[in-house]
Every structure is written in structure tokens, then in C-alpha cells.
Amino acid sequence: QVQLVESGGGLVQPGGSLRLSCAASLTIFRMYVMGWYRQAPGKQRELVAVITSGGSTNYADSVKRRFTISRDNAKNTVYLQMNSLKPENTAVYYCSAGLSVAARDYWGQGTQVTVSS
């Protein structure tokens, strides 16, 4: 059974930083496109960032130059470094895996990020 387990969420003040981690029990993790998505209250789930098996990345315009997605294939883990956080970044952040950018085959349970003073 595939599991994606997120961690690292919490409460942070505006301008602060958090680093999310997602540990995946995928047999061939290195072949998967990994992504971070988020869902704020009353809003649809949206893409934050993705990283391909080759290491190419793509970001939502709203997080470019503030967030960085990375992966460690030896640890089956994907990260999301979030800097200069804003209140509008408050959401549940989900990790996702698929064999293509469009295919989201697996989801984690989510981790809450709250940006507030």
C-alpha cells in the first residue's frame, strides 16, 4: 500500500519560513513526478509546485521566488521550502505522486500551514 506522509506544517508569522517534507513508500520513487498542492478554506485545491523525475520544476506564479521544491531520491522524500510566507498562504498542503505531471495517482493526508501574527 502506497503511503505519502507529510510533515513540517504549523503556525508561522508573516515573513517566516517553513519546510514541508513528504516521505513516500513508492518502490520506484525516482520515476515519479512529485507535487505539492494546497487547499484553503472555501477554495479548490490548487497546484503549488511540481518536480519531475529529471529534476525539472514548475511553480504557481504566486509562489515563484519564495518557494522551492526539491527531492531526495535516496530518502524517497520531496520537500517544499517556503520563505516569506504570507497570510494568504494559509491552507492544508498536500503531497502528490504520479507517473506524469497530469496523473496524480497518490495523495497524502495533508499538513496544515497557518500564517498569522
DORO-434759 format. One record per residue: chain; residue number from 1; z, x, y of N, C-alpha, C, CB in turn. Coordinates in pm, whole numbers, plus 50000, padded with zeros to 5 digits. Glycine has a CB too. Layout:
# DORO-434759
[node "A",NUM,[Z,X,Y],[Z,X,Y],[Z,X,Y],[Z,X,Y]]
...
END
This chain:
# DORO-434759
[node "A",1,[50000,50085,49881],[50000,50000,50000],[50000,50088,50124],[50123,49904,50000]]
[node "A",2,[49904,50065,50210],[49893,50145,50332],[49997,50099,50433],[49751,50134,50391]]
[node "A",3,[50062,50196,50494],[50157,50166,50600],[50130,50253,50721],[50301,50185,50552]]
[node "A",4,[50137,50191,50837],[50133,50262,50963],[50266,50234,51032],[50009,50219,51053]]
[node "A",5,[50340,50339,51063],[50473,50321,51119],[50480,50389,51255],[50581,50379,51025]]
[node "A",6,[50493,50306,51358],[50502,50358,51494],[50647,50391,51531],[50444,50258,51595]]
[node "A",7,[50662,50484,51621],[50794,50518,51675],[50776,50578,51814],[50870,50618,51582]]
[node "A",8,[50887,50587,51888],[50883,50652,52018],[50886,50559,52137],[50764,50735,52027]]
[node "A",9,[50881,50429,52113],[50888,50335,52223],[51027,50330,52283],[50846,50198,52177]]
[node "A",10,[51039,50258,52395],[51168,50244,52459],[51155,50202,52603],[51245,50372,52449]]
[node "A",11,[51265,50218,52675],[51271,50184,52817],[51258,50311,52899],[51403,50110,52851]]
[node "A",12,[51169,50309,52996],[51147,50425,53081],[51125,50378,53224],[51027,50510,53032]]
[node "A",13,[51165,50460,53320],[51145,50426,53460],[51001,50451,53501],[51241,50505,53548]]
[node "A",14,[50954,50381,53602],[50819,50408,53653],[50804,50556,53689],[50789,50320,53777]]
[node "A",15,[50689,50610,53652],[50663,50751,53673],[50707,50839,53558],[50732,50796,53795]]
[node "A",16,[50777,50782,53463],[50826,50858,53349],[50722,50874,53239],[50948,50792,53293]]
[node "A",17,[50765,50936,53130],[50676,50964,53019],[50738,50920,52887],[50642,51114,53014]]
[node "A",18,[50653,50888,52793],[50692,50860,52656],[50584,50916,52564],[50713,50708,52632]]
[node "A",19,[50626,50951,52442],[50532,50993,52341],[50549,50905,52219],[50550,51143,52306]]
[node "A",20,[50444,50830,52187],[50444,50746,52069],[50387,50824,51951],[50363,50618,52093]]
[node "A",21,[50440,50795,51834],[50390,50854,51710],[50358,50744,51611],[50493,50952,51650]]
[node "A",22,[50260,50770,51527],[50224,50676,51422],[50200,50755,51294],[50098,50592,51461]]
[node "A",23,[50288,50735,51197],[50274,50802,51069],[50202,50708,50973],[50413,50843,51012]]
[node "A",24,[50096,50759,50911],[50010,50676,50826],[50013,50722,50682],[49866,50679,50879]]
[node "A",25,[50029,50627,50591],[50026,50660,50449],[49886,50640,50394],[50128,50574,50371]]
[node "A",26,[49790,50707,50456],[49650,50698,50416],[49613,50820,50334],[49558,50687,50540]]
[node "A",27,[49548,50796,50222],[49513,50906,50132],[49419,51006,50199],[49449,50851,50006]]
[node "A",28,[49322,50956,50274],[49225,51045,50341],[49232,51021,50490],[49080,51021,50288]]
[node "A",29,[49352,51045,50545],[49379,51018,50686],[49274,51079,50777],[49516,51070,50723]]
[node "A",30,[49232,51200,50742],[49142,51275,50833],[49008,51204,50852],[49117,51417,50778]]
[node "A",31,[48973,51111,50763],[48845,51043,50774],[48852,50917,50860],[48794,51008,50636]]
[node "A",32,[48973,50876,50897],[48990,50751,50969],[48982,50769,51120],[49121,50689,50933]]
[node "A",33,[48925,50668,51184],[48932,50656,51329],[49066,50589,51359],[48811,50572,51388]]
[node "A",34,[49148,50657,51438],[49280,50606,51470],[49282,50556,51614],[49387,50715,51449]]
[node "A",35,[49355,50449,51635],[49358,50393,51769],[49495,50341,51807],[49258,50282,51781]]
[node "A",36,[49516,50335,51936],[49633,50270,51993],[49586,50150,52074],[49715,50369,52082]]
[node "A",37,[49653,50039,52050],[49627,49915,52121],[49759,49866,52180],[49563,49808,52028]]
[node "A",38,[49750,49771,52272],[49873,49716,52326],[49854,49568,52357],[49917,49793,52453]]
[node "A",39,[49966,49497,52356],[49963,49356,52389],[50082,49324,52478],[49964,49268,52261]]
[node "A",40,[50051,49283,52600],[50155,49243,52694],[50180,49093,52678],[50113,49278,52841]]
[node "A",41,[50297,49046,52720],[50328,48903,52708],[50222,48816,52775],[50465,48874,52769]]
[node "A",42,[50174,48718,52703],[50077,48626,52758],[49935,48680,52766],[50121,48585,52891]]
[node "A",43,[49912,48800,52714],[49780,48861,52721],[49727,48893,52583],[49783,48987,52807]]
[node "A",44,[49597,48915,52576],[49536,48953,52449],[49559,49101,52420],[49385,48922,52450]]
[node "A",45,[49553,49134,52293],[49564,49274,52254],[49443,49350,52307],[49575,49288,52099]]
[node "A",46,[49467,49470,52360],[49358,49548,52418],[49363,49692,52371],[49363,49541,52570]]
[node "A",47,[49247,49753,52372],[49237,49894,52334],[49299,49982,52441],[49090,49934,52310]]
[node "A",48,[49376,50082,52397],[49429,50182,52488],[49352,50313,52471],[49579,50204,52465]]
[node "A",49,[49342,50359,52345],[49274,50486,52319],[49238,50494,52172],[49363,50606,52361]]
[node "A",50,[49130,50566,52142],[49091,50591,52005],[49057,50739,51989],[48971,50501,51963]]
[node "A",51,[49070,50787,51866],[49031,50923,51834],[48959,50920,51700],[49154,51020,51831]]
[node "A",52,[48841,50979,51695],[48761,50977,51573],[48806,51086,51476],[48612,50994,51606]]
[node "A",53,[48744,51085,51358],[48776,51189,51260],[48738,51327,51312],[48705,51160,51128]]
[node "A",54,[48640,51333,51398],[48599,51460,51455],[48675,51503,51579],[48456,51455,51487]]
[node "A",55,[48765,51417,51625],[48847,51451,51740],[48796,51399,51873],[48860,51596,51748]]
[node "A",56,[48685,51325,51871],[48637,51265,51996],[48731,51153,52038],[48492,51212,51980]]
[node "A",57,[48749,51140,52169],[48844,51041,52220],[48777,50947,52319],[48962,51111,52287]]
[node "A",58,[48837,50830,52333],[48792,50733,52431],[48913,50657,52480],[48685,50636,52370]]
[node "A",59,[48915,50624,52610],[49032,50562,52670],[48991,50440,52752],[49106,50663,52759]]
[node "A",60,[49085,50347,52762],[49070,50240,52858],[49072,50301,52998],[49181,50131,52842]]
[node "A",61,[48993,50245,53088],[48984,50301,53223],[49121,50309,53290],[48889,50216,53309]]
[node "A",62,[49206,50212,53261],[49335,50204,53330],[49432,50315,53291],[49399,50071,53302]]
[node "A",63,[49404,50385,53180],[49498,50488,53134],[49437,50628,53139],[49545,50458,52993]]
[node "A",64,[49310,50639,53174],[49246,50770,53179],[49322,50864,53273],[49100,50758,53225]]
[node "A",65,[49333,50989,53232],[49402,51096,53306],[49552,51081,53306],[49353,51099,53448]]
[node "A",66,[49607,50974,53243],[49752,50960,53230],[49797,50962,53085],[49798,50831,53296]]
[node "A",67,[49714,50907,52996],[49748,50900,52855],[49660,50997,52777],[49732,50756,52801]]
[node "A",68,[49715,51053,52670],[49639,51142,52584],[49665,51106,52437],[49675,51290,52611]]
[node "A",69,[49557,51082,52363],[49568,51055,52220],[49535,51184,52146],[49473,50939,52176]]
[node "A",70,[49610,51210,52039],[49584,51328,51958],[49622,51297,51814],[49664,51452,52011]]
[node "A",71,[49582,51385,51724],[49613,51362,51583],[49645,51494,51515],[49496,51292,51511]]
[node "A",72,[49730,51485,51414],[49764,51599,51330],[49733,51558,51187],[49916,51643,51348]]
[node "A",73,[49618,51601,51137],[49576,51558,51004],[49667,51612,50894],[49433,51602,50979]]
[node "A",74,[49731,51724,50919],[49823,51780,50819],[49947,51694,50803],[49863,51922,50859]]
[node "A",75,[49981,51620,50909],[50100,51535,50906],[50066,51386,50896],[50185,51559,51029]]
[node "A",76,[49937,51354,50884],[49894,51213,50879],[49952,51134,50995],[49935,51147,50747]]
[node "A",77,[49947,51192,51113],[50011,51131,51228],[49918,51134,51350],[50143,51203,51260]]
[node "A",78,[49921,51025,51425],[49850,51017,51551],[49952,50994,51661],[49743,50902,51549]]
[node "A",79,[49926,51051,51777],[50020,51046,51889],[49954,50984,52011],[50071,51187,51922]]
[node "A",80,[50038,50931,52098],[49992,50886,52229],[50093,50936,52332],[49976,50729,52234]]
[node "A",81,[50052,51036,52408],[50134,51087,52517],[50104,51004,52641],[50109,51239,52542]]
[node "A",82,[50207,50943,52695],[50191,50855,52811],[50268,50912,52928],[50238,50711,52778]]
[node "A",83,[50197,50948,53034],[50258,51003,53154],[50236,50909,53272],[50200,51143,53185]]
[node "A",84,[50314,50929,53376],[50301,50849,53498],[50300,50700,53466],[50173,50888,53576]]
[node "A",85,[50393,50658,53386],[50395,50519,53341],[50421,50422,53456],[50500,50499,53234]]
[node "A",86,[50359,50306,53444],[50368,50202,53546],[50426,50075,53482],[50230,50173,53610]]
[node "A",87,[50485,49987,53561],[50538,49862,53505],[50432,49782,53428],[50594,49775,53616]]
[node "A",88,[50309,49789,53473],[50202,49714,53404],[50166,49773,53268],[50079,49710,53492]]
[node "A",89,[50222,49888,53234],[50202,49945,53101],[50300,49885,52999],[50218,50097,53106]]
[node "A",90,[50391,49800,53045],[50486,49735,52955],[50412,49648,52854],[50588,49651,53035]]
[node "A",91,[50436,49673,52727],[50367,49600,52620],[50422,49645,52486],[50213,49621,52627]]
[node "A",92,[50382,49575,52382],[50401,49625,52246],[50278,49708,52213],[50423,49507,52142]]
[node "A",93,[50301,49830,52171],[50193,49923,52138],[50177,49930,51987],[50220,50064,52198]]
[node "A",94,[50052,49913,51943],[50020,49911,51801],[49930,50027,51764],[49954,49778,51763]]
[node "A",95,[49955,50082,51648],[49868,50183,51589],[49771,50113,51494],[49952,50293,51515]]
[node "A",96,[49649,50164,51488],[49547,50102,51405],[49461,50209,51340],[49461,50005,51486]]
[node "A",97,[49409,50178,51221],[49323,50272,51149],[49203,50199,51092],[49401,50343,51036]]
[node "A",98,[49089,50267,51093],[48968,50212,51034],[48869,50322,51008],[48907,50105,51124]]
[node "A",99,[48770,50294,50924],[48671,50396,50891],[48560,50403,50994],[48614,50370,50754]]
[node "A",100,[48566,50315,51095],[48476,50325,51209],[48552,50277,51331],[48345,50243,51187]]
[node "A",101,[48495,50297,51449],[48561,50252,51572],[48576,50101,51571],[48483,50298,51697]]
[node "A",102,[48475,50032,51520],[48477,49887,51523],[48565,49827,51413],[48336,49834,51509]]
[node "A",103,[48580,49898,51304],[48657,49846,51192],[48805,49880,51207],[48603,49902,51060]]
[node "A",104,[48887,49782,51222],[49033,49801,51230],[49092,49747,51099],[49095,49728,51356]]
[node "A",105,[49103,49835,51002],[49143,49792,50868],[49293,49777,50851],[49091,49889,50767]]
[node "A",106,[49368,49856,50925],[49513,49856,50909],[49582,49858,51046],[49558,49977,50825]]
[node "A",107,[49698,49791,51051],[49777,49785,51174],[49922,49818,51144],[49766,49645,51239]]
[node "A",108,[49987,49878,51241],[50131,49898,51234],[50204,49776,51285],[50172,50021,51313]]
[node "A",109,[50336,49784,51283],[50417,49669,51324],[50440,49665,51475],[50551,49672,51252]]
[node "A",110,[50408,49775,51542],[50421,49778,51688],[50552,49839,51734],[50408,49640,51743]]
[node "A",111,[50547,49898,51853],[50668,49952,51916],[50669,49911,52063],[50675,50108,51901]]
[node "A",112,[50783,49865,52110],[50794,49812,52245],[50806,49925,52345],[50913,49717,52256]]
[node "A",113,[50725,49917,52449],[50736,50008,52563],[50764,49924,52686],[50605,50095,52582]]
[node "A",114,[50874,49953,52753],[50911,49881,52874],[50926,49979,52988],[51043,49801,52852]]
[node "A",115,[50850,49955,53095],[50855,50042,53212],[50920,49961,53324],[50711,50094,53254]]
[node "A",116,[51040,50001,53360],[51115,49925,53459],[51222,50012,53520],[51178,49799,53396]]
[node "A",117,[51251,49984,53648],[51359,50054,53716],[51489,49976,53704],[51324,50078,53863]]
END
